[in-house]
Amino acid sequence: MNRSILILPANDLGLFTDLYELTMAQAFYQQGMFAPATFSLFARQYPPNRAYLVAAGLDDVLAYLENFHFSPDNLDYLRSTGIFDGNFLEYLKDLRFTGSVRAIPEGRLFFANEPVLEVTAPIIEAQIAETFIINQVNFQSLLTTKAARCVFAAQGRPLADFAARRTHGIDAALKMARCGYIAGFQSTSNVLASQRYGIPPSGTMAHSLISSFVSEIDAFRAYAESFPDRAVLLLDTYDTIQGAYHAAVVAREMKAAGHKLVAVRLDSGDFADLSQRVRRILDEANLGYVKIVASGGLDEYEIERLVQAQAPIDSFGVGTKVGVSADAPWSDMAYKLVAYNGRSVMKLSADKASMPGPKQVMRLLDTNGKFSRDIIAQSDESLPGAEPLLQSVMSNGQPTAPSPTLDEIRNTLANDLQRLDDQHKGLYNPPHYPVGISGQLEQLARQVRSNIEES
């Protein structure tokens, strides 16, 4: 798929914004302020136990900007609030996004305080877009980073997204599947996400199938009859070990009929101990080809513990804790004005200061091709041997190129993670990757600060 499906009906796009974006827009309108403005999107700090972030959500941002408008129903509602001037609402009727976007591509790594995206447009257009842009990039970057940590912890073992039922809404469930696949998951249980994004579907059975039959082994036989070449049997409805013996019986019956049981699934209990015991049962029955899947309350921390314990688990299904990024459910992502009408601006608030002017992120490599350090620079700077990360992705309100495929984004992330030193991928208080500020940008910041203090 080359373009994201809109997450809202096209006629609702204009209203998905915070009220103050619209009240500011009216103030700009009435003051005749239509000059170009540049806004930078960045994370002020890392969520706990993180030392990198993964860029995601850009495709939805571009789809939103390309289709942005206020429908007649939108304008009727705004008029009904009694807040807005009639001339301003008439102006909104024909408002479209006409600006440009530079962004770090989806799947690339970025770090705290680096602009992941910059919007330049007439100030009203750029201001109203703030809510949607933060909503999508913040959320999807958070989920993709969480999923990437799970992939790192699994050390090559396959992962499946099982999060749909406990994510915070339908859009979140779809985005979790997409983010998980970008991060390296092999599949999703979410059938709509599979169809929409081209992600392989996966799934086993629930305990209700087992308990609807008189006996567990009858349930196993019925499922194996329906799916003789893709059956995965859930063991823990009653007793995991007894379930493993029943699965072994059914697996031998399937083998005699020319089929193979794919796997058994553990969904509760001490996975390290149970996986050892189940593996022995299967091996003693000459069923070494039957794999063990574990699911239920897993995240990167538990996966790492099981891998380090050498639990004979072949793959993991991850859901709730990953789908809501349970240990880090929010990040401090901000969208700040950095230039207006050719004048660089900055915010000086305590603990929330921002750097002025349009910017570029320059990435330097060491002699082994690994990431060495990043430099946040002015947008027109160049550093010998450095890779500029922000690319032009929209001009005059239109995308500059087709979106990369999901597999291309996935490969981009895999390549970046390979070049990031493992110390920065650790799950507990990893050291931060070095990010500096160019001399020219520091000089600009001093100058702008001085101008503000003197005004």
C-alpha positions in Angstrom: 0.0 0.0 0.0 1.4 3.4 -1.1 -0.8 5.7 0.9 -2.3 5.4 4.4 -6.1 5.1 4.6 -7.5 8.2 6.4 -8.2 7.3 10.0 -11.1 9.8 10.1 -13.8 10.5 7.6 -12.5 13.1 5.2 -15.2 15.5 6.2 -14.1 15.4 9.9 -10.5 16.2 9.4 -10.8 20.0 10.0 -12.3 19.5 13.5 -9.7 17.1 14.7 -7.8 19.8 16.4 -7.7 21.5 19.8 -9.9 24.5 20.3 -7.0 26.8 20.9 -5.6 26.0 17.5 -8.7 27.6 16.0 -8.9 30.5 18.4 -5.3 31.3 17.6 -6.0 30.9 13.9 -8.8 33.5 14.2 -6.4 35.9 16.0 -3.8 35.4 13.2 -6.5 36.0 10.6 -7.8 39.2 12.1 -4.3 40.5 12.5 -3.5 39.7 8.8 -0.8 37.2 9.8 -0.5 34.8 6.8 3.3 34.7 6.5 5.1 31.4 6.4 5.9 29.7 9.8 8.0 26.7 10.6 7.2 24.3 13.4 9.5 21.6 14.7 8.3 18.3 16.2 10.6 16.7 18.7 10.7 14.6 21.9 12.0 16.6 24.8 13.3 13.6 26.7 13.2 9.8 26.5 10.6 7.7 28.1 11.9 5.5 30.9 14.6 3.0 30.0 14.9 4.2 26.4 17.9 5.6 24.6 16.5 5.8 21.1 13.1 6.3 19.3 11.8 5.0 16.0 10.2 7.5 13.6 6.7 6.4 12.7 3.3 7.9 11.8 4.5 10.1 8.9 2.3 8.4 6.3 -0.8 9.3 8.3 0.4 12.9 8.7 0.9 13.3 4.9 -2.5 11.7 4.2 -4.1 14.2 6.7 -2.4 17.2 5.2 -3.2 16.2 1.7 -6.9 15.9 2.4 -7.2 18.7 5.1 -10.3 20.9 4.8 -13.4 22.1 6.7 -16.6 20.6 5.5 -19.9 22.5 5.5 -21.0 20.5 8.6 -17.7 21.4 10.3 -18.4 25.1 9.7 -22.0 24.9 10.8 -20.8 23.4 14.1 -18.2 26.0 14.6 -20.8 28.7 13.9 -23.1 27.1 16.4 -20.6 27.5 19.2 -20.8 31.3 19.1 -17.1 31.5 19.5 -15.9 32.5 16.0 -16.3 35.5 13.7 -18.3 34.9 10.5 -15.6 36.3 8.3 -13.1 33.9 9.8 -15.4 31.0 9.2 -15.8 32.1 5.6 -12.0 32.0 5.3 -11.9 28.5 6.7 -14.3 27.3 3.9 -11.5 27.3 1.3 -8.6 26.6 3.6 -6.3 23.8 2.4 -2.8 22.8 3.4 -0.4 24.4 0.9 2.9 24.1 2.7 5.9 21.8 2.9 7.1 19.1 5.2 10.6 17.8 5.9 10.8 14.7 8.0 13.0 11.9 9.2 11.6 8.9 7.2 9.6 6.2 8.9 11.8 3.5 10.3 14.8 5.7 11.0 16.1 6.1 14.5 16.0 9.5 16.1 17.0 10.8 19.5 15.8 13.3 22.2 15.5 16.9 21.1 16.1 16.1 17.4 13.4 17.4 15.1 11.7 14.3 13.6 9.5 16.5 11.4 9.3 20.2 10.4 6.3 21.9 8.8 6.6 25.2 6.9 3.3 26.8 5.8 1.2 29.9 6.2 0.9 30.1 10.0 -2.8 29.3 10.2 -2.3 26.1 8.2 0.7 25.0 10.2 -0.9 25.8 13.5 -4.1 23.9 13.0 -2.2 20.8 12.0 -0.5 20.5 15.4 -2.9 18.3 17.2 -3.1 15.6 14.5 0.6 15.6 13.9 1.5 15.1 17.5 -1.2 12.5 18.0 0.0 10.3 15.2 3.8 10.6 15.4 4.0 10.5 19.1 1.8 7.4 19.4 3.2 5.4 16.6 6.8 6.2 17.4 6.1 5.1 21.0 4.6 1.8 19.9 7.3 1.1 17.3 10.0 1.7 19.8 8.3 -0.6 22.3 8.0 -3.3 19.7 11.6 -2.9 18.6 12.7 -3.5 22.2 10.7 -6.8 22.2 12.4 -7.8 18.9 15.8 -7.1 20.5 14.9 -9.1 23.6 13.7 -12.1 21.6 17.1 -12.5 19.9 15.7 -13.8 16.6 12.7 -15.7 17.9 9.5 -14.7 16.0 7.0 -12.4 17.5 3.2 -12.0 16.8 1.0 -9.0 17.6 -1.9 -10.1 19.8 -2.8 -6.7 21.1 -6.0 -5.7 19.3 -8.5 -6.5 22.1 -6.8 -4.3 24.7 -5.4 -1.4 22.8 -7.0 2.0 23.4 -9.4 1.8 20.5 -9.7 0.6 17.0 -7.2 3.0 15.4 -4.7 2.1 18.1 -5.1 -1.6 17.3 -4.5 -1.1 13.6 -1.5 1.1 14.3 -0.1 -1.4 16.8 -0.1 -4.1 14.1 1.6 -1.8 11.6 4.2 -0.6 14.2 4.9 -4.1 15.3 5.6 -5.2 11.7 7.9 -2.3 11.1 9.8 -3.2 14.3 10.2 -6.8 13.1 7.2 -8.8 14.2 6.3 -11.6 11.8 2.5 -11.4 12.0 -0.7 -10.0 13.6 -3.9 -11.5 15.0 -5.8 -8.4 13.8 -7.5 -9.5 10.5 -8.3 -6.0 9.4 -4.7 -4.9 9.9 -3.6 -7.9 8.0 -5.8 -7.0 5.1 -5.1 -3.2 5.2 -1.3 -3.4 5.6 -0.4 -6.7 4.0 0.9 -8.2 7.3 0.7 -12.0 7.5 -2.2 -13.1 9.8 -1.7 -15.5 12.7 -3.8 -17.0 15.4 -4.5 -20.1 17.4 -7.6 -20.8 19.5 -9.2 -19.5 22.7 -10.0 -21.3 25.8 -13.7 -21.1 24.8 -13.1 -23.7 22.1 -11.7 -26.1 24.6 -14.4 -25.7 27.2 -17.2 -25.9 24.7 -16.3 -29.6 24.1 -16.9 -32.3 26.7 -13.2 -33.1 26.7 -10.0 -31.3 25.9 -8.8 -34.0 23.5 -12.0 -33.9 21.6 -11.5 -30.1 21.1 -8.0 -30.7 19.9 -9.1 -33.3 17.4 -11.9 -31.1 16.1 -9.5 -28.2 15.6 -6.9 -30.4 13.9 -9.6 -31.8 11.6 -10.5 -28.2 10.5 -6.9 -27.1 10.2 -4.7 -30.2 9.5 -1.7 -28.2 8.3 -1.8 -25.1 10.6 -3.1 -26.3 13.9 -1.7 -24.7 17.1 -3.2 -26.2 20.3 -3.7 -24.2 23.5 -2.6 -26.2 26.5 -3.6 -24.4 29.7 -7.4 -24.4 29.8 -7.3 -27.0 32.6 -3.8 -28.3 33.2 -0.9 -27.5 31.0 1.0 -30.7 31.4 -2.1 -32.9 30.9 -2.8 -30.7 27.9 0.6 -31.4 26.5 0.0 -35.1 26.7 -3.3 -34.7 24.9 -1.6 -32.6 22.3 1.0 -35.3 21.8 -1.7 -37.9 21.2 -3.4 -35.7 18.6 -0.1 -34.9 17.0 0.7 -38.6 16.5 -2.7 -39.1 15.0 -2.2 -36.2 12.6 1.3 -37.6 11.7 -0.3 -41.0 10.9 -2.7 -39.2 8.6 0.1 -37.3 6.8 -0.1 -34.0 8.6 2.0 -32.2 11.3 0.9 -30.3 14.3 2.5 -26.9 14.0 2.8 -25.8 17.6 1.4 -25.8 21.1 0.7 -22.6 23.0 1.4 -21.7 26.7 -0.8 -18.9 28.0 -0.3 -18.9 31.7 1.9 -20.1 34.5 5.7 -20.3 34.9 6.7 -20.2 31.2 10.4 -21.1 31.9 9.4 -24.3 33.8 6.4 -25.3 31.8 8.2 -24.9 28.5 10.9 -27.3 29.7 8.4 -29.9 30.8 6.3 -29.6 27.6 9.3 -29.8 25.4 10.3 -33.1 27.1 6.8 -34.5 26.6 6.9 -33.6 22.9 10.4 -34.9 22.3 9.7 -38.2 24.1 6.8 -38.7 21.7 9.2 -38.1 18.7 7.5 -34.7 18.1 10.6 -32.6 18.0 9.2 -30.6 15.1 6.3 -29.3 17.2 7.1 -25.8 18.3 6.2 -24.0 21.6 4.5 -20.6 21.5 4.2 -18.5 24.7 1.7 -15.6 25.2 0.1 -13.9 28.1 1.4 -10.8 29.8 4.6 -10.7 27.9 6.8 -7.7 27.2 10.5 -7.1 26.5 11.5 -7.6 30.1 9.8 -11.0 30.4 10.9 -12.1 27.0 14.5 -11.2 27.9 14.2 -13.2 31.1 12.9 -16.3 29.3 15.6 -16.1 26.6 18.3 -15.7 29.2 16.9 -18.7 31.1 17.2 -20.7 27.9 13.5 -21.6 28.0 12.7 -23.7 24.9 10.2 -21.3 23.6 10.2 -20.9 19.8 8.1 -17.8 19.4 6.1 -15.2 21.4 2.7 -13.6 21.1 2.7 -10.2 22.7 -0.4 -8.2 23.4 -1.6 -5.9 26.2 1.7 -4.6 27.6 3.1 -3.8 24.2 -0.1 -2.5 22.6 -0.3 0.2 25.3 3.4 0.6 25.8 2.7 -0.2 29.5 6.0 0.8 31.0 6.1 4.0 29.0 2.6 4.9 27.9 3.4 8.6 27.0 6.3 10.7 25.7 6.9 14.4 25.9 6.7 15.2 22.2 6.2 18.9 21.3 5.5 20.9 18.2 7.0 24.3 18.5 7.1 27.5 16.4 10.8 28.1 15.4 10.4 30.7 12.7 7.8 33.2 11.5 8.0 35.5 8.5 11.7 34.9 8.2 12.5 35.6 11.9 13.8 32.8 14.0 12.0 32.4 17.3 12.4 30.2 20.4 10.7 29.3 23.7 12.6 30.1 26.9 10.3 28.4 29.5 12.0 26.6 32.3 12.6 22.9 31.3 10.8 23.5 28.0 13.1 25.7 26.0 13.2 25.1 22.3 15.9 25.8 19.7 15.2 28.4 17.1 15.0 28.2 13.3 14.5 25.4 10.8 16.9 22.6 11.5 18.6 19.5 10.1 19.9 16.4 11.9 23.3 15.3 10.7 24.4 11.7 11.5 28.0 10.7 11.6 29.4 7.1 11.4 32.5 5.6 12.8 35.1 3.7 10.8 33.0 0.5 11.1 29.9 2.1 9.7 28.2 2.3 13.1 26.4 5.4 14.3 28.9 7.6 16.1 27.0 10.8 17.0 24.3 13.2 15.7 24.5 16.9 15.3 21.5 19.2 15.3 22.3 22.0 12.9 20.6 24.8 11.0 18.7 23.6 8.0 21.2 25.0 5.5 24.3 23.7 7.2 26.4 20.8 5.8 28.9 18.7 7.7 31.5 16.7 5.7 30.8 13.0 5.9 27.5 13.4 7.7 24.1 12.1 6.5 21.3 14.7 6.6 18.2 12.9 8.0 15.3 15.2 7.4 14.1 14.8 3.8 11.5 16.8 1.8 8.3 14.7 1.8 5.7 17.3 0.9 5.8 20.5 -1.2 2.9 22.8 -2.0 0.6 20.5 -0.1 1.4 17.4 -2.1 3.6 14.5 -1.3 6.9 14.6 -3.2 7.1 10.9 -3.8 5.1 7.7 -3.2 5.2 6.3 0.3 7.7 3.5 0.9 6.2 0.0 1.3 5.8 -1.4 4.8 8.6 -3.9 4.1 10.9 -1.1 2.9 10.2 0.8 6.2 10.8 -2.5 8.1 14.2 -3.0 6.4 15.1 0.7 7.1 14.6 0.1 10.8 16.5 -3.2 10.8 19.4 -1.5 9.1 19.5 1.4 11.5 19.3 -0.9 14.6 22.1 -2.9 13.2 24.2 0.2 13.1 23.3 1.4 16.6 25.6 0.1 19.3 24.0 -2.6 21.5 24.7 -0.6 24.6 22.0 1.9 23.5 19.5 -0.9 23.0 19.6 -2.3 26.6 16.4 -2.6 28.4 17.4 -1.0 31.7 18.8 2.5 31.8 20.9 2.3 28.7 23.4 5.1 28.1 22.2 7.9 25.8 23.5 8.2 22.3 25.6 11.3 21.8 23.7 14.2 20.3 25.3 17.7 19.9 24.4 21.1 18.6 26.3 22.8 15.8 28.2 26.0 16.6 26.1 27.9 14.1 22.8 26.8 15.8 24.2 27.6 19.2 25.2 31.1 18.0 21.7 31.6 16.6 20.1 30.6 19.9 22.2 33.1 21.8 21.3 35.8 19.4 17.6 35.1 19.5 17.6 34.8 23.3 19.4 38.2 23.5 16.8 39.7 21.2 14.0 38.4 23.3 15.5 39.6 26.6 16.1 43.1 25.1 12.6 43.4 23.7 
